[in-house]
Amino acid sequence: MDFRSVFSFAQRGSYGNLGHPPATGVPETSGEEGRPATAFARPFLARPMAAAGDPAVCASPDVEAHALLRPSSSSSSDDEECAFEPAEKIIVSIATDPDADDEDIFASTGRAPPFSWRKLWLFTGPGFLMSIAFLDPGNLEGDLQAGATAGDTLLWLLLWATAMGLLVQLLAARLGVATGKNLAELCRDEYPDWVRRALWLMAEVSMVSADIQEVIGSAIAIKILSRGFLPIWAGVVITALDCFIFLSLENYGVRKLEALFAVLIAIMAWSFAWMFIEAKPSGKDLIIGILVPKLSSRTLRQAVGIVGCVITPHNVFLHSALVQSRKIDQNKEYQVREALRYYSIESTLALVVPFMINLFVTTIFAKGFYGTEVAGTIGLENAGQYLQEKFGGDYFPILSIWGVGLLAAGTSSTITGTYAGQFIMDGFLNWRLKKWMRAIITRSFAIVPTIAVALYFNTTESALDVLNEWLNVLQSVQIPFSLIPLITLVSKEEVMGVFKIGLTTQIVTWTVASLPIVINGYLLLDFFSSEIRGPISGSLLCVAVLAYAAFLLYLILRCTELSNHVFRPVNKNSFT
């Protein structure tokens, strides 16, 4: 089920003298019966988001009340099936919510109502779907290689890298809640067509490259559990089919699908916790590894891999859309603040589980293989066999437990990858397709190349390692194309209103975002310098690097100048 599609309904009712089509990207009603909602028309926003040069903007006071409405290239037609209608959104109101008198107080002050555990439970869900990206097979492979090569010395970096990923995801959630649009939709509104299409292409490449790793990870797990009877390519086909089966649960409500992910995460936690107990690691080494930073030239590559795996570009688009699955009145500041508070708590709690699982995997391989001759040869495909030879298992074969955990990781990440693909395609291209057609298209984007890749590389383990290196390169290249638009948009008052991040947060965010960008830049230069030979190839690489850097600079500068050309300042007092 595509949660984002609910916000593609065209506004119905009176729009004053705006002179442009109704805006898409917001719920049809504001939550108060009989009152039409307007896109971003919240009294606590400082500036409008009307199109530049619209002569109707100054036509009348009524128009000013709708100044934040944005024109859309197209609106949903009545015969199109919406994946997530307003009536299907999860209602997060409870009996102890403010009554009419208290609501006026909260509305005037903008404060959120008192904390409620029950309401936190109602908001729980999107963060756990987001956390799957921290547990995909690519991350697990990075964990096992870091443990086998560096031991417990990089656990502190795993902790801080997870915290860095949390900050990025909180910004994505903030953007989605405060604007009612996901990152892809806002990029479509904020950038010219050629930039929008370039960003869409980059996002699709990132999603497909990540999905290939996830699907192949699931296929490896199926091969392990079938004891080699099913080859990699057969596992890829099975993974594609079971993804559609699991996605059919969305027809029974979003909470059912969130419950499925909770089960898959629980399976992963049980599997890797069992292996952790079987490995019997040193508690002292574990605590020292988490608290004491250590880094050497020998472990630099593994450290870079840990940080690089934290930011998954398509996951940023995903989280900015998933947070819109709860019914929130966008016209009430206190409700938006309340949603941001609960989503912040939920996302933080959700990432504790992936951190623990990643810690388990790193520690298991550190205990079993650090300092051994095979430490540098362990990969995702042969890891289970090495574990079986090293630890065996008293009650259950540890190879099978590894296969179950890997299958849960691959299956869950392919489902969230399908969701991300829907949001990315719909958001950037403004497609309005039936949900089953969207699922087929987005799944085909990954499954077709994955089957081809599996057949081509299913010869030796070294071939799969080469494939994994190139896929990591593709994903590393895409990281800035989600981070830079996210940070620039969440820093803009014209987009976020009073919910834009402050100067201190901007500095911290840009610093945090620059780390994976610089680190992955180092990895890319190191990779290409070893792969490219000759003056012609070197010259082409230099040209590509310059074009890449110029495009990134454009993305940064574009949003800082956009308000001078597109947005018209409006006195905040006019929205009282």
C-alpha positions in Angstrom: 0.0 0.0 0.0 1.4 3.4 -1.0 0.8 5.7 1.9 1.9 8.7 -0.1 -0.9 8.5 -2.6 -3.5 9.6 0.0 -2.0 13.1 -0.3 -2.5 13.2 -4.1 -6.2 13.9 -3.9 -7.2 17.1 -5.5 -8.7 19.8 -3.2 -12.4 20.1 -3.6 -14.4 23.2 -2.7 -13.9 26.9 -3.0 -10.4 28.2 -3.7 -11.1 31.9 -3.9 -9.4 33.8 -6.7 -6.2 31.8 -6.8 -6.5 31.2 -10.5 -4.7 27.9 -10.6 -5.7 24.2 -10.2 -6.1 22.8 -6.7 -3.0 21.7 -5.0 -2.2 18.0 -4.5 -0.2 16.5 -1.7 -2.5 17.1 1.3 -5.6 15.3 2.7 -8.9 16.2 1.3 -10.2 17.5 4.6 -8.5 19.1 7.5 -10.0 16.8 10.1 -12.8 19.2 11.1 -16.1 18.1 9.5 -17.3 20.4 6.8 -14.2 22.5 6.5 -12.0 22.1 3.4 -8.3 21.8 4.0 -5.8 23.8 2.1 -2.3 22.7 1.1 0.1 24.0 3.7 -2.3 26.8 4.6 -1.4 26.8 8.2 -1.6 30.0 10.3 1.8 29.4 11.8 3.7 29.5 8.5 5.6 32.6 7.7 5.6 32.7 4.0 3.4 31.4 1.1 4.3 28.8 -1.4 2.3 30.3 -4.3 3.9 30.3 -7.7 5.9 33.3 -8.7 4.2 35.8 -11.0 0.7 34.6 -10.2 -1.4 37.7 -10.7 -4.1 36.3 -8.4 -1.9 36.3 -5.4 -2.8 39.9 -4.6 -6.3 39.7 -5.9 -8.1 39.7 -2.6 -7.8 39.0 1.1 -9.4 35.7 0.5 -6.6 34.7 -1.8 -4.0 35.6 0.9 -5.6 33.0 3.2 -4.8 30.4 0.6 -1.4 31.8 -0.3 0.4 28.6 0.5 -1.5 26.6 -2.1 0.8 25.4 -4.8 -0.2 24.6 -8.4 0.2 21.0 -9.5 0.8 19.8 -13.0 -2.0 17.3 -12.7 -4.6 16.1 -10.3 -6.0 12.7 -9.5 -8.8 11.6 -11.7 -11.8 10.0 -10.2 -11.4 6.6 -11.8 -7.9 6.2 -10.4 -7.4 4.0 -7.4 -5.7 5.6 -4.5 -3.5 3.4 -2.5 -4.2 5.0 0.8 -7.4 7.0 1.1 -7.9 9.5 3.9 -10.5 7.3 5.6 -7.9 4.5 5.8 -5.4 6.6 7.6 -4.7 5.6 11.2 -6.6 7.8 13.7 -4.3 8.9 16.5 -6.8 10.6 18.7 -7.6 9.2 22.1 -10.2 9.9 24.9 -7.8 12.1 26.8 -7.1 14.4 23.9 -7.8 18.1 24.5 -11.5 19.2 24.4 -12.7 22.3 22.6 -11.6 24.7 25.3 -8.2 23.1 25.8 -7.7 22.9 22.1 -8.0 26.7 21.8 -5.2 27.0 24.3 -2.9 24.6 22.5 -3.8 26.2 19.2 -2.9 29.7 20.4 0.4 28.6 22.1 1.4 25.9 19.6 2.4 23.6 22.5 1.8 19.9 22.1 -0.6 18.1 24.5 0.8 16.1 27.4 2.7 12.9 26.6 0.6 9.7 26.3 1.9 6.1 26.1 -1.2 5.1 24.3 -0.8 7.8 21.7 2.9 6.8 21.3 1.7 3.3 20.5 -0.6 4.7 17.8 2.3 6.5 16.2 4.5 3.4 16.4 5.1 1.8 13.0 6.8 4.0 10.4 10.1 4.1 12.3 10.4 0.3 12.4 9.8 0.1 8.6 12.5 2.7 8.2 14.9 0.8 10.5 14.8 -2.2 8.1 17.4 -0.3 5.9 19.8 -0.6 8.8 19.4 -4.4 8.7 19.6 -5.2 5.0 22.0 -7.9 3.7 24.5 -5.3 2.6 24.7 -4.0 6.2 25.0 -7.4 7.6 27.9 -8.2 5.2 29.6 -5.0 6.3 29.2 -6.0 9.9 30.6 -9.5 9.5 33.6 -8.2 7.5 34.3 -5.5 10.1 34.1 -8.0 12.9 36.3 -10.6 11.2 38.9 -8.0 10.1 38.9 -5.4 13.0 37.4 -7.4 15.9 35.5 -5.4 18.5 37.5 -2.2 17.9 34.9 -0.5 15.6 31.8 -1.0 17.8 32.1 2.6 19.0 31.9 3.7 15.4 28.8 1.5 14.8 27.1 3.3 17.7 27.9 6.8 16.4 27.1 5.9 12.8 23.7 4.7 13.9 23.2 8.0 15.8 24.2 9.8 12.6 21.6 7.8 10.6 19.0 8.6 13.2 19.5 12.4 12.8 19.0 12.1 9.0 15.9 10.0 9.4 14.5 12.5 12.0 14.9 15.2 9.4 13.1 13.1 6.8 10.2 12.6 9.2 10.1 16.3 10.1 9.9 17.2 6.4 7.0 14.8 5.7 5.0 15.7 8.8 5.4 19.5 8.5 4.7 19.8 4.8 2.4 16.9 4.1 4.6 15.9 1.2 7.5 13.5 0.8 11.0 14.4 -0.3 10.4 13.3 -3.9 7.3 15.5 -4.3 9.1 18.5 -2.8 12.0 18.0 -5.1 9.6 17.9 -8.0 8.2 21.3 -6.9 11.5 22.9 -6.0 13.8 22.1 -8.9 13.6 22.5 -12.7 12.6 19.6 -14.9 16.1 18.6 -15.9 17.2 18.5 -12.2 14.1 16.7 -11.2 14.7 14.0 -13.8 18.3 13.7 -12.9 17.5 13.3 -9.2 14.8 10.7 -10.1 17.3 8.8 -12.1 19.9 8.9 -9.3 17.2 7.7 -6.8 16.2 4.9 -9.0 19.8 3.7 -9.5 20.3 3.8 -5.8 17.1 1.8 -5.1 17.9 -0.8 -7.8 21.5 -1.3 -6.6 20.3 -1.7 -3.0 17.5 -4.0 -4.1 19.9 -6.2 -6.0 21.9 -6.7 -2.8 18.8 -7.4 -0.8 17.3 -9.8 -3.2 20.5 -11.7 -3.7 20.9 -11.8 0.1 17.4 -13.4 0.3 18.4 -15.8 -2.5 21.5 -16.8 -0.6 19.4 -17.5 2.5 17.0 -19.7 0.5 20.0 -21.6 -0.9 21.3 -22.1 2.6 17.9 -23.3 4.0 17.3 -25.6 1.0 20.8 -27.0 1.6 21.9 -26.0 -1.9 19.0 -27.5 -3.7 17.7 -24.1 -5.0 20.3 -22.0 -6.9 20.7 -18.2 -6.5 18.5 -17.4 -9.5 15.6 -19.5 -8.2 15.9 -17.7 -4.9 15.6 -14.4 -6.7 12.4 -15.5 -8.3 10.9 -16.7 -5.0 11.9 -13.5 -3.3 10.1 -11.5 -6.0 6.9 -13.6 -5.6 6.9 -13.5 -1.8 7.3 -9.8 -1.9 4.0 -9.5 -3.7 2.3 -11.9 -1.3 3.5 -9.9 1.8 2.5 -6.6 0.1 -1.1 -8.0 -0.3 -1.4 -7.5 3.5 -1.8 -3.8 2.9 -5.3 -4.5 1.7 -6.2 -5.3 5.3 -4.7 -2.1 6.8 -1.4 -0.5 7.4 -1.2 -1.8 11.0 -1.3 -5.4 9.6 1.7 -4.7 7.4 3.5 -3.0 10.3 2.8 -6.1 12.4 4.5 -8.2 9.7 7.6 -6.1 9.9 7.6 -6.4 13.7 7.5 -10.2 13.3 10.4 -10.1 10.8 12.5 -7.9 13.0 11.8 -10.2 16.0 12.9 -13.2 13.9 16.2 -11.4 13.1 16.7 -10.4 16.7 16.1 -13.9 17.9 18.4 -15.5 15.2 21.3 -13.2 15.8 20.9 -13.1 19.6 20.9 -16.9 19.6 24.2 -16.9 17.6 25.6 -14.3 19.9 24.9 -16.5 22.9 26.4 -19.5 21.2 29.6 -17.5 20.4 30.1 -16.5 24.0 32.0 -13.3 23.4 34.0 -11.4 26.0 31.8 -8.9 27.8 34.9 -6.8 28.7 36.0 -6.6 25.1 32.5 -5.7 24.1 32.2 -2.8 26.5 35.6 -1.5 25.6 34.8 -1.7 21.9 31.7 0.5 22.4 33.2 3.1 24.8 36.8 3.4 23.6 37.4 4.8 20.1 40.1 3.0 18.2 41.1 3.3 14.6 44.2 2.2 12.6 45.2 2.3 9.0 44.6 -1.5 8.9 40.9 -1.1 9.8 40.3 2.2 7.9 38.5 0.5 5.0 36.1 -1.3 7.4 35.4 1.9 9.3 34.6 3.7 6.1 32.2 0.8 5.2 30.4 1.1 8.5 29.8 4.8 8.1 28.9 4.5 4.4 26.2 1.9 5.0 24.3 4.2 7.4 22.8 6.5 4.8 20.6 4.7 2.4 19.3 7.2 -0.1 16.0 5.6 -0.9 15.3 5.2 2.8 15.2 9.0 3.2 12.5 9.2 0.6 10.7 6.3 2.3 10.6 7.7 5.8 9.4 11.1 4.6 6.4 9.4 3.1 5.6 6.8 5.8 5.1 9.4 8.5 2.0 10.6 6.6 0.1 7.4 7.4 -1.3 8.9 10.5 -4.3 11.3 10.5 -3.0 14.7 11.4 -4.7 18.0 10.9 -2.0 20.0 9.0 -3.8 23.3 9.9 -3.1 22.8 13.6 0.4 23.6 14.8 0.1 21.7 18.1 -0.9 18.5 16.3 2.1 18.7 14.0 4.4 19.3 17.0 2.8 16.4 18.8 3.3 14.1 15.8 7.0 15.2 15.5 7.5 14.4 19.2 6.1 10.9 19.0 7.8 10.2 15.7 11.1 11.3 17.2 10.7 8.9 20.2 9.5 6.1 18.0 12.3 6.4 15.5 14.9 6.5 18.2 13.5 3.4 19.9 13.2 1.7 16.5 16.9 2.1 15.7 17.9 0.6 19.0 17.0 -2.8 17.7 19.1 -2.6 14.5 22.0 -1.3 16.5 21.8 -4.4 18.8 21.5 -6.8 15.8 24.4 -5.2 14.0 26.4 -5.3 17.2 25.6 -9.1 17.6 26.7 -9.8 14.0 30.0 -7.8 14.4 30.8 -9.4 17.7 30.0 -13.0 16.5 32.5 -12.7 13.7 35.0 -10.9 15.8 34.9 -13.7 18.3 35.2 -16.5 15.7 37.4 -15.2 13.0 39.4 -12.1 14.1 43.1 -12.8 13.6 42.5 -16.0 11.6 43.7 -16.7 8.0 40.1 -16.8 6.7 39.2 -13.3 8.1 39.7 -11.6 4.8 37.8 -14.1 2.7 34.4 -14.2 4.6 31.5 -12.9 2.6 27.7 -13.1 2.8 27.5 -16.4 0.8 30.2 -18.4 2.8 29.6 -16.8 6.2 27.1 -19.4 7.3 29.4 -22.3 6.5 32.3 -20.7 8.4 30.0 -20.2 11.4 28.8 -23.8 11.2 32.4 -25.1 11.2 33.4 -22.8 14.1 30.5 -22.9 16.4 28.2 -25.8 15.3 25.3 -25.3 17.6 24.0 -27.4 20.6 20.3 -27.5 19.7 20.0 -26.0 16.3 22.6 -25.9 13.5 24.0 -22.3 13.5 24.0 -22.4 9.7 20.2 -22.7 9.6 19.8 -20.0 12.2 22.0 -17.7 10.1 19.9 -18.6 7.1 16.6 -17.7 8.9 18.0 -14.4 10.1 19.4 -13.5 6.6 16.1 -14.5 4.9 14.1 -12.2 7.3 16.5 -9.3 6.6 16.4 -9.8 2.9 12.6 -10.2 2.7 11.8 -7.2 4.9 14.3 -5.0 3.0 12.9 -5.9 -0.4 9.4 -5.0 0.7 10.5 -1.6 2.0 12.5 -1.2 -1.2 9.3 -1.7 -3.2 7.5 1.0 -1.1 10.4 3.4 -1.6 10.3 2.8 -5.3 6.6 3.7 -5.4 7.1 6.9 -3.5 10.2 7.9 -5.6 8.4 7.2 -9.0 5.1 8.9 -8.0 6.8 11.8 -6.3 9.3 12.8 -9.0 7.2 11.9 -12.1 3.7 12.6 -10.6 2.4 9.4 -11.9 -1.1 8.4 -10.8 -1.3 4.6 -11.3 -3.3 1.9 -9.6 -1.4 0.4 -6.7 -0.9 -3.1 -8.3 0.5 -1.5 -11.4 2.9 0.7 -9.3 4.1 -2.4 -7.4 4.7 -4.4 -10.7 6.7 -1.5 -12.2 8.8 -0.8 -9.2 9.4 -4.5 -8.6 10.4 -5.0 -12.2 12.9 -2.2 -12.0 14.9 -4.4 -9.6 13.9 -8.0 -10.3 14.7 -8.0 -14.0 18.3 -6.7 -13.6 18.7 -8.9 -10.5 17.9 -12.1 -12.3 20.3 -11.2 -15.1 23.0 -10.3 -12.5 22.4 -13.5 -10.6 22.7 -15.7 -13.7 25.9 -13.8 -14.8 27.6 -13.7 -11.4 26.5 -17.1 -10.1 29.7 -18.8 -11.0 32.1 -18.1 -8.0 32.0 -16.4 -4.7 34.6 -13.9 -6.0 32.3 -12.9 -8.8 29.6 -12.0 -6.2 32.2 -10.0 -4.2 33.0 -8.0 -7.4 29.3 -7.4 -7.9 28.9 -6.2 -4.3 31.8 -3.8 -4.7 30.3 -2.1 -7.8 26.9 -2.0 -6.1 28.4 -0.2 -3.1 30.0 2.2 -5.5 26.7 3.0 -7.2 25.0 3.6 -3.8 27.9 5.8 -2.6 27.6 8.0 -5.6 23.9 8.6 -4.9 24.1 9.6 -1.2 24.5 13.4 -1.8 21.4 13.5 -4.1 19.1 12.7 -1.2 21.0 14.3 1.7 21.5 17.7 0.1 17.9 18.2 -1.0 16.7 17.0 2.4 18.9 19.4 4.4 18.3 22.4 2.1 14.5 21.9 2.1 14.2 21.3 5.9 16.2 24.5 6.5 13.9 26.7 4.3 11.2 28.7 6.1 9.2 28.9 2.8 8.9 25.1 2.9 8.8 24.3 6.6 7.4 27.5 8.2 8.0 27.6 11.9 9.2 24.0 11.7 12.4 24.7 9.9 15.5 23.7 11.7 17.6 26.3 13.5 21.1 27.5 12.7 22.8 25.3 15.2 20.9 22.2 13.9 21.8 23.2 10.4 25.5 23.4 11.2 25.4 20.0 13.0 23.4 18.4 10.2 25.7 19.7 7.4 28.6 18.4 9.4 27.1 15.0 9.9 26.0 14.8 6.3 29.4 15.8 5.0 31.0 12.8 6.8 29.5 10.1 4.6 29.8 12.3 1.5 33.6 12.8 2.1 34.1 9.2 3.3 32.4 7.8 0.3 34.2 10.2 -1.9 37.5 8.8 -0.6 36.2 5.2 -1.2 35.2 6.1 -4.8 38.6 7.7 -5.6 40.4 4.7 -4.1 38.2 2.3 -6.0 38.5 4.0 -9.4 42.2 4.6 -9.0 42.7 0.9 -8.7 40.3 0.0 -11.5 41.1 2.7 -14.1 44.3 2.6 -16.2 45.5 4.8 -19.0 45.4 8.6 -19.8 42.0 8.4 -21.6 40.2 6.6 -18.8 41.9 9.0 -16.3 40.7 12.0 -18.3 37.2 10.7 -18.5 37.2 10.2 -14.7 38.4 13.7 -14.1 35.6 15.1 -16.3 33.0 13.0 -14.5 34.3 14.1 -11.1 34.1 17.8 -12.1 30.5 17.4 -13.5 29.5 15.5 -10.4 30.9 18.2 -8.1 29.3 21.0 -10.1 25.9 19.3 -9.9 26.2 19.0 -6.1 27.2 22.6 -5.8 24.2 23.6 -7.9 21.9 21.6 -5.6 23.2 23.4 -2.6 23.0 26.9 -4.1 19.7 26.4 -5.9 17.6 26.2 -2.8 19.3 29.1 -1.1 18.4 31.4 -4.1 15.0 29.9 -4.8 13.0 32.1 -2.4 14.1 35.2 -4.4 12.5 33.9 -7.5 9.6 31.7 -6.5 8.2 32.8 -3.2 6.6 36.1 -2.2 7.1 37.2 1.4 3.9 37.5 3.3 3.5 39.1 6.7 3.1 36.4 9.3 0.5 38.5 11.1 -1.8 38.2 8.1 -2.4 34.5 9.0 -3.8 35.2 12.5 
